[in-house]
Amino acid sequence: VFSCSEVGYGKERPDVFLKAAEYLGTPIASTYVFEDSVVAIETAVNAGFGTVGIYDDHGLEHDKMKRLSSFYIEKGHTMADMIKLINK
């Protein structure tokens, strides 16, 4: 787990995602960022990551999150739904 405080920048910059991809040793294009923040999804998309948007009751921009995300996990989805997503 990497934190924004560890890398020195918030999720408006891709540093935390880049650090995780570097640690994993995976290409950015085949590394997916799972997020419930529109700002973080937008940052990850702009950096070339695949993205999985996750519904959040406190989020206000669900439609934008759906548009930006490679995949979107709606409210009420289960772990089985996430496993299906991983197996795609």
mmCIF file as gemmi writes it, N, C-alpha and C atoms, coordinates in Angstrom:
data_model
loop_
_atom_site.group_PDB
_atom_site.id
_atom_site.type_symbol
_atom_site.label_atom_id
_atom_site.label_alt_id
_atom_site.label_comp_id
_atom_site.label_asym_id
_atom_site.label_entity_id
_atom_site.label_seq_id
_atom_site.pdbx_PDB_ins_code
_atom_site.Cartn_x
_atom_site.Cartn_y
_atom_site.Cartn_z
_atom_site.occupancy
_atom_site.B_iso_or_equiv
_atom_site.pdbx_formal_charge
_atom_site.auth_seq_id
_atom_site.auth_asym_id
_atom_site.pdbx_PDB_model_num
ATOM 1 N N . VAL Axp A 1 ? 0.85 -1.172 0 1 0 ? 1 A 1
ATOM 2 C CA . VAL Axp A 1 ? 0 0 0 1 0 ? 1 A 1
ATOM 3 C C . VAL Axp A 1 ? 0.896 1.236 0 1 0 ? 1 A 1
ATOM 4 N N . PHE Axp A 2 ? 0.564 2.156 -0.89 1 0 ? 2 A 1
ATOM 5 C CA . PHE Axp A 2 ? 1.294 3.419 -0.955 1 0 ? 2 A 1
ATOM 6 C C . PHE Axp A 2 ? 0.31 4.543 -0.664 1 0 ? 2 A 1
ATOM 7 N N . SER Axp A 3 ? 0.77 5.554 0.032 1 0 ? 3 A 1
ATOM 8 C CA . SER Axp A 3 ? -0.107 6.673 0.371 1 0 ? 3 A 1
ATOM 9 C C . SER Axp A 3 ? 0.37 7.946 -0.319 1 0 ? 3 A 1
ATOM 10 N N . CYS Axp A 4 ? -0.548 8.874 -0.46 1 0 ? 4 A 1
ATOM 11 C CA . CYS Axp A 4 ? -0.205 10.172 -1.038 1 0 ? 4 A 1
ATOM 12 C C . CYS Axp A 4 ? 0.803 10.902 -0.162 1 0 ? 4 A 1
ATOM 13 N N . SER Axp A 5 ? 0.665 10.786 1.139 1 0 ? 5 A 1
ATOM 14 C CA . SER Axp A 5 ? 1.62 11.464 2.023 1 0 ? 5 A 1
ATOM 15 C C . SER Axp A 5 ? 3.019 10.882 1.854 1 0 ? 5 A 1
ATOM 16 N N . GLU Axp A 6 ? 3.095 9.611 1.538 1 0 ? 6 A 1
ATOM 17 C CA . GLU Axp A 6 ? 4.394 8.971 1.311 1 0 ? 6 A 1
ATOM 18 C C . GLU Axp A 6 ? 5.086 9.519 0.063 1 0 ? 6 A 1
ATOM 19 N N . VAL Axp A 7 ? 4.311 9.756 -1.001 1 0 ? 7 A 1
ATOM 20 C CA . VAL Axp A 7 ? 4.91 10.254 -2.25 1 0 ? 7 A 1
ATOM 21 C C . VAL Axp A 7 ? 4.967 11.774 -2.303 1 0 ? 7 A 1
ATOM 22 N N . GLY Axp A 8 ? 4.237 12.433 -1.42 1 0 ? 8 A 1
ATOM 23 C CA . GLY Axp A 8 ? 4.326 13.884 -1.327 1 0 ? 8 A 1
ATOM 24 C C . GLY Axp A 8 ? 3.327 14.664 -2.149 1 0 ? 8 A 1
ATOM 25 N N . TYR Axp A 9 ? 2.399 13.982 -2.811 1 0 ? 9 A 1
ATOM 26 C CA . TYR Axp A 9 ? 1.392 14.669 -3.633 1 0 ? 9 A 1
ATOM 27 C C . TYR Axp A 9 ? 0.052 13.967 -3.492 1 0 ? 9 A 1
ATOM 28 N N . GLY Axp A 10 ? -1.023 14.73 -3.665 1 0 ? 10 A 1
ATOM 29 C CA . GLY Axp A 10 ? -2.362 14.167 -3.66 1 0 ? 10 A 1
ATOM 30 C C . GLY Axp A 10 ? -2.676 13.48 -4.98 1 0 ? 10 A 1
ATOM 31 N N . LYS Axp A 11 ? -3.895 13.02 -5.094 1 0 ? 11 A 1
ATOM 32 C CA . LYS Axp A 11 ? -4.304 12.261 -6.283 1 0 ? 11 A 1
ATOM 33 C C . LYS Axp A 11 ? -4.623 13.129 -7.486 1 0 ? 11 A 1
ATOM 34 N N . GLU Axp A 12 ? -4.372 14.438 -7.361 1 0 ? 12 A 1
ATOM 35 C CA . GLU Axp A 12 ? -4.488 15.3 -8.542 1 0 ? 12 A 1
ATOM 36 C C . GLU Axp A 12 ? -3.232 15.15 -9.408 1 0 ? 12 A 1
ATOM 37 N N . ARG Axp A 13 ? -2.261 14.407 -8.894 1 0 ? 13 A 1
ATOM 38 C CA . ARG Axp A 13 ? -1.046 14.051 -9.642 1 0 ? 13 A 1
ATOM 39 C C . ARG Axp A 13 ? -0.927 12.53 -9.607 1 0 ? 13 A 1
ATOM 40 N N . PRO Axp A 14 ? -0.354 11.899 -10.625 1 0 ? 14 A 1
ATOM 41 C CA . PRO Axp A 14 ? -0.333 10.436 -10.702 1 0 ? 14 A 1
ATOM 42 C C . PRO Axp A 14 ? 0.776 9.751 -9.901 1 0 ? 14 A 1
ATOM 43 N N . ASP Axp A 15 ? 1.528 10.48 -9.103 1 0 ? 15 A 1
ATOM 44 C CA . ASP Axp A 15 ? 2.709 9.927 -8.428 1 0 ? 15 A 1
ATOM 45 C C . ASP Axp A 15 ? 2.431 8.644 -7.642 1 0 ? 15 A 1
ATOM 46 N N . VAL Axp A 16 ? 1.353 8.608 -6.875 1 0 ? 16 A 1
ATOM 47 C CA . VAL Axp A 16 ? 1.059 7.43 -6.066 1 0 ? 16 A 1
ATOM 48 C C . VAL Axp A 16 ? 0.736 6.229 -6.952 1 0 ? 16 A 1
ATOM 49 N N . PHE Axp A 17 ? 0.055 6.46 -8.07 1 0 ? 17 A 1
ATOM 50 C CA . PHE Axp A 17 ? -0.274 5.372 -8.989 1 0 ? 17 A 1
ATOM 51 C C . PHE Axp A 17 ? 0.977 4.878 -9.715 1 0 ? 17 A 1
ATOM 52 N N . LEU Axp A 18 ? 1.829 5.81 -10.101 1 0 ? 18 A 1
ATOM 53 C CA . LEU Axp A 18 ? 3.082 5.452 -10.78 1 0 ? 18 A 1
ATOM 54 C C . LEU Axp A 18 ? 3.986 4.645 -9.853 1 0 ? 18 A 1
ATOM 55 N N . LYS Axp A 19 ? 4.033 5.023 -8.589 1 0 ? 19 A 1
ATOM 56 C CA . LYS Axp A 19 ? 4.852 4.29 -7.618 1 0 ? 19 A 1
ATOM 57 C C . LYS Axp A 19 ? 4.339 2.86 -7.463 1 0 ? 19 A 1
ATOM 58 N N . ALA Axp A 20 ? 3.046 2.689 -7.401 1 0 ? 20 A 1
ATOM 59 C CA . ALA Axp A 20 ? 2.46 1.353 -7.271 1 0 ? 20 A 1
ATOM 60 C C . ALA Axp A 20 ? 2.755 0.506 -8.512 1 0 ? 20 A 1
ATOM 61 N N . ALA Axp A 21 ? 2.618 1.086 -9.697 1 0 ? 21 A 1
ATOM 62 C CA . ALA Axp A 21 ? 2.905 0.355 -10.935 1 0 ? 21 A 1
ATOM 63 C C . ALA Axp A 21 ? 4.376 -0.03 -11 1 0 ? 21 A 1
ATOM 64 N N . GLU Axp A 22 ? 5.229 0.871 -10.579 1 0 ? 22 A 1
ATOM 65 C CA . GLU Axp A 22 ? 6.671 0.57 -10.56 1 0 ? 22 A 1
ATOM 66 C C . GLU Axp A 22 ? 6.95 -0.599 -9.613 1 0 ? 22 A 1
ATOM 67 N N . TYR Axp A 23 ? 6.346 -0.585 -8.452 1 0 ? 23 A 1
ATOM 68 C CA . TYR Axp A 23 ? 6.52 -1.656 -7.48 1 0 ? 23 A 1
ATOM 69 C C . TYR Axp A 23 ? 6.028 -2.989 -8.047 1 0 ? 23 A 1
ATOM 70 N N . LEU Axp A 24 ? 4.876 -2.949 -8.71 1 0 ? 24 A 1
ATOM 71 C CA . LEU Axp A 24 ? 4.318 -4.16 -9.298 1 0 ? 24 A 1
ATOM 72 C C . LEU Axp A 24 ? 5.12 -4.65 -10.5 1 0 ? 24 A 1
ATOM 73 N N . GLY Axp A 25 ? 5.801 -3.717 -11.149 1 0 ? 25 A 1
ATOM 74 C CA . GLY Axp A 25 ? 6.556 -4.077 -12.348 1 0 ? 25 A 1
ATOM 75 C C . GLY Axp A 25 ? 5.665 -4.308 -13.555 1 0 ? 25 A 1
ATOM 76 N N . THR Axp A 26 ? 4.525 -3.639 -13.571 1 0 ? 26 A 1
ATOM 77 C CA . THR Axp A 26 ? 3.571 -3.809 -14.664 1 0 ? 26 A 1
ATOM 78 C C . THR Axp A 26 ? 3.515 -2.56 -15.532 1 0 ? 26 A 1
ATOM 79 N N . PRO Axp A 27 ? 3.241 -2.737 -16.82 1 0 ? 27 A 1
ATOM 80 C CA . PRO Axp A 27 ? 3.081 -1.562 -17.685 1 0 ? 27 A 1
ATOM 81 C C . PRO Axp A 27 ? 1.867 -0.749 -17.242 1 0 ? 27 A 1
ATOM 82 N N . ILE Axp A 28 ? 1.986 0.542 -17.359 1 0 ? 28 A 1
ATOM 83 C CA . ILE Axp A 28 ? 0.892 1.425 -16.944 1 0 ? 28 A 1
ATOM 84 C C . ILE Axp A 28 ? -0.414 1.065 -17.648 1 0 ? 28 A 1
ATOM 85 N N . ALA Axp A 29 ? -0.347 0.795 -18.94 1 0 ? 29 A 1
ATOM 86 C CA . ALA Axp A 29 ? -1.566 0.529 -19.715 1 0 ? 29 A 1
ATOM 87 C C . ALA Axp A 29 ? -2.306 -0.729 -19.253 1 0 ? 29 A 1
ATOM 88 N N . SER Axp A 30 ? -1.608 -1.651 -18.608 1 0 ? 30 A 1
ATOM 89 C CA . SER Axp A 30 ? -2.281 -2.87 -18.139 1 0 ? 30 A 1
ATOM 90 C C . SER Axp A 30 ? -2.398 -2.912 -16.613 1 0 ? 30 A 1
ATOM 91 N N . THR Axp A 31 ? -2.21 -1.765 -15.982 1 0 ? 31 A 1
ATOM 92 C CA . THR Axp A 31 ? -2.374 -1.645 -14.535 1 0 ? 31 A 1
ATOM 93 C C . THR Axp A 31 ? -3.644 -0.843 -14.279 1 0 ? 31 A 1
ATOM 94 N N . TYR Axp A 32 ? -4.502 -1.363 -13.415 1 0 ? 32 A 1
ATOM 95 C CA . TYR Axp A 32 ? -5.783 -0.715 -13.149 1 0 ? 32 A 1
ATOM 96 C C . TYR Axp A 32 ? -5.792 -0.041 -11.782 1 0 ? 32 A 1
ATOM 97 N N . VAL Axp A 33 ? -6.315 1.157 -11.767 1 0 ? 33 A 1
ATOM 98 C CA . VAL Axp A 33 ? -6.498 1.929 -10.546 1 0 ? 33 A 1
ATOM 99 C C . VAL Axp A 33 ? -7.966 1.794 -10.152 1 0 ? 33 A 1
ATOM 100 N N . PHE Axp A 34 ? -8.215 1.347 -8.928 1 0 ? 34 A 1
ATOM 101 C CA . PHE Axp A 34 ? -9.565 1.244 -8.37 1 0 ? 34 A 1
ATOM 102 C C . PHE Axp A 34 ? -9.772 2.459 -7.479 1 0 ? 34 A 1
ATOM 103 N N . GLU Axp A 35 ? -10.778 3.263 -7.771 1 0 ? 35 A 1
ATOM 104 C CA . GLU Axp A 35 ? -10.974 4.52 -7.039 1 0 ? 35 A 1
ATOM 105 C C . GLU Axp A 35 ? -12.441 4.883 -6.924 1 0 ? 35 A 1
ATOM 106 N N . ASP Axp A 36 ? -12.758 5.617 -5.849 1 0 ? 36 A 1
ATOM 107 C CA . ASP Axp A 36 ? -14.105 6.174 -5.691 1 0 ? 36 A 1
ATOM 108 C C . ASP Axp A 36 ? -14.096 7.689 -5.808 1 0 ? 36 A 1
ATOM 109 N N . SER Axp A 37 ? -12.997 8.234 -6.266 1 0 ? 37 A 1
ATOM 110 C CA . SER Axp A 37 ? -12.838 9.682 -6.419 1 0 ? 37 A 1
ATOM 111 C C . SER Axp A 37 ? -12.724 10.049 -7.895 1 0 ? 37 A 1
ATOM 112 N N . VAL Axp A 38 ? -13.561 10.975 -8.327 1 0 ? 38 A 1
ATOM 113 C CA . VAL Axp A 38 ? -13.515 11.423 -9.723 1 0 ? 38 A 1
ATOM 114 C C . VAL Axp A 38 ? -12.153 12.046 -10.043 1 0 ? 38 A 1
ATOM 115 N N . VAL Axp A 39 ? -11.622 12.836 -9.133 1 0 ? 39 A 1
ATOM 116 C CA . VAL Axp A 39 ? -10.316 13.467 -9.352 1 0 ? 39 A 1
ATOM 117 C C . VAL Axp A 39 ? -9.249 12.398 -9.581 1 0 ? 39 A 1
ATOM 118 N N . ALA Axp A 40 ? -9.245 11.371 -8.737 1 0 ? 40 A 1
ATOM 119 C CA . ALA Axp A 40 ? -8.25 10.306 -8.859 1 0 ? 40 A 1
ATOM 120 C C . ALA Axp A 40 ? -8.431 9.517 -10.155 1 0 ? 40 A 1
ATOM 121 N N . ILE Axp A 41 ? -9.664 9.237 -10.538 1 0 ? 41 A 1
ATOM 122 C CA . ILE Axp A 41 ? -9.921 8.514 -11.788 1 0 ? 41 A 1
ATOM 123 C C . ILE Axp A 41 ? -9.437 9.349 -12.969 1 0 ? 41 A 1
ATOM 124 N N . GLU Axp A 42 ? -9.747 10.62 -12.967 1 0 ? 42 A 1
ATOM 125 C CA . GLU Axp A 42 ? -9.322 11.508 -14.048 1 0 ? 42 A 1
ATOM 126 C C . GLU Axp A 42 ? -7.788 11.553 -14.145 1 0 ? 42 A 1
ATOM 127 N N . THR Axp A 43 ? -7.129 11.641 -13.009 1 0 ? 43 A 1
ATOM 128 C CA . THR Axp A 43 ? -5.664 11.647 -12.985 1 0 ? 43 A 1
ATOM 129 C C . THR Axp A 43 ? -5.106 10.346 -13.54 1 0 ? 43 A 1
ATOM 130 N N . ALA Axp A 44 ? -5.662 9.229 -13.111 1 0 ? 44 A 1
ATOM 131 C CA . ALA Axp A 44 ? -5.186 7.92 -13.572 1 0 ? 44 A 1
ATOM 132 C C . ALA Axp A 44 ? -5.403 7.743 -15.075 1 0 ? 44 A 1
ATOM 133 N N . VAL Axp A 45 ? -6.562 8.148 -15.567 1 0 ? 45 A 1
ATOM 134 C CA . VAL Axp A 45 ? -6.85 8.064 -17.002 1 0 ? 45 A 1
ATOM 135 C C . VAL Axp A 45 ? -5.847 8.901 -17.791 1 0 ? 45 A 1
ATOM 136 N N . ASN Axp A 46 ? -5.611 10.119 -17.348 1 0 ? 46 A 1
ATOM 137 C CA . ASN Axp A 46 ? -4.675 11.008 -18.045 1 0 ? 46 A 1
ATOM 138 C C . ASN Axp A 46 ? -3.245 10.482 -18.033 1 0 ? 46 A 1
ATOM 139 N N . ALA Axp A 47 ? -2.912 9.648 -17.039 1 0 ? 47 A 1
ATOM 140 C CA . ALA Axp A 47 ? -1.575 9.055 -16.958 1 0 ? 47 A 1
ATOM 141 C C . ALA Axp A 47 ? -1.478 7.749 -17.746 1 0 ? 47 A 1
ATOM 142 N N . GLY Axp A 48 ? -2.619 7.271 -18.29 1 0 ? 48 A 1
ATOM 143 C CA . GLY Axp A 48 ? -2.599 6.076 -19.125 1 0 ? 48 A 1
ATOM 144 C C . GLY Axp A 48 ? -2.993 4.782 -18.444 1 0 ? 48 A 1
ATOM 145 N N . PHE Axp A 49 ? -3.455 4.854 -17.198 1 0 ? 49 A 1
ATOM 146 C CA . PHE Axp A 49 ? -3.881 3.656 -16.477 1 0 ? 49 A 1
ATOM 147 C C . PHE Axp A 49 ? -5.279 3.242 -16.907 1 0 ? 49 A 1
ATOM 148 N N . GLY Axp A 50 ? -5.579 1.939 -16.773 1 0 ? 50 A 1
ATOM 149 C CA . GLY Axp A 50 ? -6.954 1.476 -16.815 1 0 ? 50 A 1
ATOM 150 C C . GLY Axp A 50 ? -7.571 1.863 -15.489 1 0 ? 50 A 1
ATOM 151 N N . THR Axp A 51 ? -8.875 2.036 -15.46 1 0 ? 51 A 1
ATOM 152 C CA . THR Axp A 51 ? -9.505 2.48 -14.222 1 0 ? 51 A 1
ATOM 153 C C . THR Axp A 51 ? -10.777 1.712 -13.923 1 0 ? 51 A 1
ATOM 154 N N . VAL Axp A 52 ? -11.029 1.555 -12.639 1 0 ? 52 A 1
ATOM 155 C CA . VAL Axp A 52 ? -12.274 0.977 -12.155 1 0 ? 52 A 1
ATOM 156 C C . VAL Axp A 52 ? -12.857 1.984 -11.175 1 0 ? 52 A 1
ATOM 157 N N . GLY Axp A 53 ? -13.933 2.604 -11.594 1 0 ? 53 A 1
ATOM 158 C CA . GLY Axp A 53 ? -14.634 3.54 -10.723 1 0 ? 53 A 1
ATOM 159 C C . GLY Axp A 53 ? -15.513 2.77 -9.766 1 0 ? 53 A 1
ATOM 160 N N . ILE Axp A 54 ? -15.539 3.192 -8.531 1 0 ? 54 A 1
ATOM 161 C CA . ILE Axp A 54 ? -16.321 2.518 -7.498 1 0 ? 54 A 1
ATOM 162 C C . ILE Axp A 54 ? -17.343 3.496 -6.934 1 0 ? 54 A 1
ATOM 163 N N . TYR Axp A 55 ? -18.597 3.093 -6.963 1 0 ? 55 A 1
ATOM 164 C CA . TYR Axp A 55 ? -19.668 3.93 -6.431 1 0 ? 55 A 1
ATOM 165 C C . TYR Axp A 55 ? -19.377 4.291 -4.977 1 0 ? 55 A 1
ATOM 166 N N . ASP Axp A 56 ? -19.661 5.529 -4.623 1 0 ? 56 A 1
ATOM 167 C CA . ASP Axp A 56 ? -19.509 6.018 -3.255 1 0 ? 56 A 1
ATOM 168 C C . ASP Axp A 56 ? -20.729 6.867 -2.927 1 0 ? 56 A 1
ATOM 169 N N . ASP Axp A 57 ? -21.393 6.559 -1.83 1 0 ? 57 A 1
ATOM 170 C CA . ASP Axp A 57 ? -22.582 7.327 -1.42 1 0 ? 57 A 1
ATOM 171 C C . ASP Axp A 57 ? -22.295 8.813 -1.293 1 0 ? 57 A 1
ATOM 172 N N . HIS Axp A 58 ? -21.052 9.166 -0.997 1 0 ? 58 A 1
ATOM 173 C CA . HIS Axp A 58 ? -20.698 10.573 -0.787 1 0 ? 58 A 1
ATOM 174 C C . HIS Axp A 58 ? -20.248 11.268 -2.075 1 0 ? 58 A 1
ATOM 175 N N . GLY Axp A 59 ? -20.06 10.499 -3.135 1 0 ? 59 A 1
ATOM 176 C CA . GLY Axp A 59 ? -19.648 11.073 -4.414 1 0 ? 59 A 1
ATOM 177 C C . GLY Axp A 59 ? -20.786 11.835 -5.064 1 0 ? 59 A 1
ATOM 178 N N . LEU Axp A 60 ? -20.436 12.888 -5.766 1 0 ? 60 A 1
ATOM 179 C CA . LEU Axp A 60 ? -21.464 13.718 -6.394 1 0 ? 60 A 1
ATOM 180 C C . LEU Axp A 60 ? -21.446 13.634 -7.917 1 0 ? 60 A 1
ATOM 181 N N . GLU Axp A 61 ? -20.441 13.009 -8.469 1 0 ? 61 A 1
ATOM 182 C CA . GLU Axp A 61 ? -20.281 13.011 -9.921 1 0 ? 61 A 1
ATOM 183 C C . GLU Axp A 61 ? -20.286 11.588 -10.49 1 0 ? 61 A 1
ATOM 184 N N . HIS Axp A 62 ? -21.323 10.833 -10.171 1 0 ? 62 A 1
ATOM 185 C CA . HIS Axp A 62 ? -21.397 9.436 -10.596 1 0 ? 62 A 1
ATOM 186 C C . HIS Axp A 62 ? -21.371 9.291 -12.121 1 0 ? 62 A 1
ATOM 187 N N . ASP Axp A 63 ? -22.08 10.148 -12.834 1 0 ? 63 A 1
ATOM 188 C CA . ASP Axp A 63 ? -22.115 10.062 -14.299 1 0 ? 63 A 1
ATOM 189 C C . ASP Axp A 63 ? -20.728 10.315 -14.893 1 0 ? 63 A 1
ATOM 190 N N . LYS Axp A 64 ? -20.033 11.3 -14.37 1 0 ? 64 A 1
ATOM 191 C CA . LYS Axp A 64 ? -18.677 11.59 -14.858 1 0 ? 64 A 1
ATOM 192 C C . LYS Axp A 64 ? -17.749 10.417 -14.548 1 0 ? 64 A 1
ATOM 193 N N . MET Axp A 65 ? -17.87 9.844 -13.363 1 0 ? 65 A 1
ATOM 194 C CA . MET Axp A 65 ? -17.062 8.691 -12.981 1 0 ? 65 A 1
ATOM 195 C C . MET Axp A 65 ? -17.306 7.529 -13.95 1 0 ? 65 A 1
ATOM 196 N N . LYS Axp A 66 ? -18.563 7.287 -14.289 1 0 ? 66 A 1
ATOM 197 C CA . LYS Axp A 66 ? -18.895 6.208 -15.229 1 0 ? 66 A 1
ATOM 198 C C . LYS Axp A 66 ? -18.269 6.47 -16.594 1 0 ? 66 A 1
ATOM 199 N N . ARG Axp A 67 ? -18.341 7.701 -17.071 1 0 ? 67 A 1
ATOM 200 C CA . ARG Axp A 67 ? -17.778 8.05 -18.386 1 0 ? 67 A 1
ATOM 201 C C . ARG Axp A 67 ? -16.269 7.865 -18.429 1 0 ? 67 A 1
ATOM 202 N N . LEU Axp A 68 ? -15.588 8.262 -17.375 1 0 ? 68 A 1
ATOM 203 C CA . LEU Axp A 68 ? -14.133 8.224 -17.344 1 0 ? 68 A 1
ATOM 204 C C . LEU Axp A 68 ? -13.566 6.828 -17.107 1 0 ? 68 A 1
ATOM 205 N N . SER Axp A 69 ? -14.283 6 -16.362 1 0 ? 69 A 1
ATOM 206 C CA . SER Axp A 69 ? -13.761 4.709 -15.938 1 0 ? 69 A 1
ATOM 207 C C . SER Axp A 69 ? -13.813 3.667 -17.053 1 0 ? 69 A 1
ATOM 208 N N . SER Axp A 70 ? -12.796 2.812 -17.073 1 0 ? 70 A 1
ATOM 209 C CA . SER Axp A 70 ? -12.815 1.663 -17.985 1 0 ? 70 A 1
ATOM 210 C C . SER Axp A 70 ? -13.949 0.72 -17.588 1 0 ? 70 A 1
ATOM 211 N N . PHE Axp A 71 ? -14.144 0.561 -16.3 1 0 ? 71 A 1
ATOM 212 C CA . PHE Axp A 71 ? -15.215 -0.236 -15.709 1 0 ? 71 A 1
ATOM 213 C C . PHE Axp A 71 ? -15.778 0.563 -14.545 1 0 ? 71 A 1
ATOM 214 N N . TYR Axp A 72 ? -17.025 0.281 -14.196 1 0 ? 72 A 1
ATOM 215 C CA . TYR Axp A 72 ? -17.629 0.991 -13.081 1 0 ? 72 A 1
ATOM 216 C C . TYR Axp A 72 ? -18.381 -0.001 -12.204 1 0 ? 72 A 1
ATOM 217 N N . ILE Axp A 73 ? -18.171 0.082 -10.921 1 0 ? 73 A 1
ATOM 218 C CA . ILE Axp A 73 ? -18.85 -0.782 -9.97 1 0 ? 73 A 1
ATOM 219 C C . ILE Axp A 73 ? -19.968 0.026 -9.32 1 0 ? 73 A 1
ATOM 220 N N . GLU Axp A 74 ? -21.194 -0.354 -9.641 1 0 ? 74 A 1
ATOM 221 C CA . GLU Axp A 74 ? -22.38 0.35 -9.148 1 0 ? 74 A 1
ATOM 222 C C . GLU Axp A 74 ? -22.631 0.056 -7.673 1 0 ? 74 A 1
ATOM 223 N N . LYS Axp A 75 ? -23.447 0.867 -7.062 1 0 ? 75 A 1
ATOM 224 C CA . LYS Axp A 75 ? -23.879 0.638 -5.687 1 0 ? 75 A 1
ATOM 225 C C . LYS Axp A 75 ? -24.557 -0.73 -5.602 1 0 ? 75 A 1
ATOM 226 N N . GLY Axp A 76 ? -24.232 -1.47 -4.572 1 0 ? 76 A 1
ATOM 227 C CA . GLY Axp A 76 ? -24.88 -2.754 -4.358 1 0 ? 76 A 1
ATOM 228 C C . GLY Axp A 76 ? -24.19 -3.933 -5.02 1 0 ? 76 A 1
ATOM 229 N N . HIS Axp A 77 ? -23.124 -3.692 -5.766 1 0 ? 77 A 1
ATOM 230 C CA . HIS Axp A 77 ? -22.414 -4.808 -6.376 1 0 ? 77 A 1
ATOM 231 C C . HIS Axp A 77 ? -21.7 -5.617 -5.305 1 0 ? 77 A 1
ATOM 232 N N . THR Axp A 78 ? -21.496 -6.876 -5.603 1 0 ? 78 A 1
ATOM 233 C CA . THR Axp A 78 ? -20.922 -7.803 -4.631 1 0 ? 78 A 1
ATOM 234 C C . THR Axp A 78 ? -19.485 -8.167 -4.996 1 0 ? 78 A 1
ATOM 235 N N . MET Axp A 79 ? -18.837 -8.904 -4.123 1 0 ? 79 A 1
ATOM 236 C CA . MET Axp A 79 ? -17.493 -9.406 -4.398 1 0 ? 79 A 1
ATOM 237 C C . MET Axp A 79 ? -17.516 -10.296 -5.643 1 0 ? 79 A 1
ATOM 238 N N . ALA Axp A 80 ? -18.569 -11.046 -5.85 1 0 ? 80 A 1
ATOM 239 C CA . ALA Axp A 80 ? -18.677 -11.893 -7.047 1 0 ? 80 A 1
ATOM 240 C C . ALA Axp A 80 ? -18.641 -11.041 -8.304 1 0 ? 80 A 1
ATOM 241 N N . ASP Axp A 81 ? -19.257 -9.863 -8.274 1 0 ? 81 A 1
ATOM 242 C CA . ASP Axp A 81 ? -19.221 -8.954 -9.417 1 0 ? 81 A 1
ATOM 243 C C . ASP Axp A 81 ? -17.79 -8.488 -9.673 1 0 ? 81 A 1
ATOM 244 N N . MET Axp A 82 ? -17.051 -8.218 -8.613 1 0 ? 82 A 1
ATOM 245 C CA . MET Axp A 82 ? -15.668 -7.777 -8.762 1 0 ? 82 A 1
ATOM 246 C C . MET Axp A 82 ? -14.797 -8.893 -9.328 1 0 ? 82 A 1
ATOM 247 N N . ILE Axp A 83 ? -15.045 -10.105 -8.929 1 0 ? 83 A 1
ATOM 248 C CA . ILE Axp A 83 ? -14.271 -11.245 -9.449 1 0 ? 83 A 1
ATOM 249 C C . ILE Axp A 83 ? -14.541 -11.411 -10.933 1 0 ? 83 A 1
ATOM 250 N N . LYS Axp A 84 ? -15.781 -11.255 -11.359 1 0 ? 84 A 1
ATOM 251 C CA . LYS Axp A 84 ? -16.088 -11.304 -12.791 1 0 ? 84 A 1
ATOM 252 C C . LYS Axp A 84 ? -15.32 -10.227 -13.543 1 0 ? 84 A 1
ATOM 253 N N . LEU Axp A 85 ? -15.238 -9.047 -12.97 1 0 ? 85 A 1
ATOM 254 C CA . LEU Axp A 85 ? -14.511 -7.938 -13.573 1 0 ? 85 A 1
ATOM 255 C C . LEU Axp A 85 ? -13.035 -8.291 -13.728 1 0 ? 85 A 1
ATOM 256 N N . ILE Axp A 86 ? -12.453 -8.85 -12.708 1 0 ? 86 A 1
ATOM 257 C CA . ILE Axp A 86 ? -11.038 -9.228 -12.737 1 0 ? 86 A 1
ATOM 258 C C . ILE Axp A 86 ? -10.778 -10.281 -13.802 1 0 ? 86 A 1
ATOM 259 N N . ASN Axp A 87 ? -11.706 -11.179 -14.008 1 0 ? 87 A 1
ATOM 260 C CA . ASN Axp A 87 ? -11.529 -12.26 -14.966 1 0 ? 87 A 1
ATOM 261 C C . ASN Axp A 87 ? -11.759 -11.86 -16.418 1 0 ? 87 A 1
ATOM 262 N N . LYS Axp A 88 ? -12.153 -10.623 -16.673 1 0 ? 88 A 1
ATOM 263 C CA . LYS Axp A 88 ? -12.376 -10.162 -18.055 1 0 ? 88 A 1
ATOM 264 C C . LYS Axp A 88 ? -11.082 -10.077 -18.809 1 0 ? 88 A 1
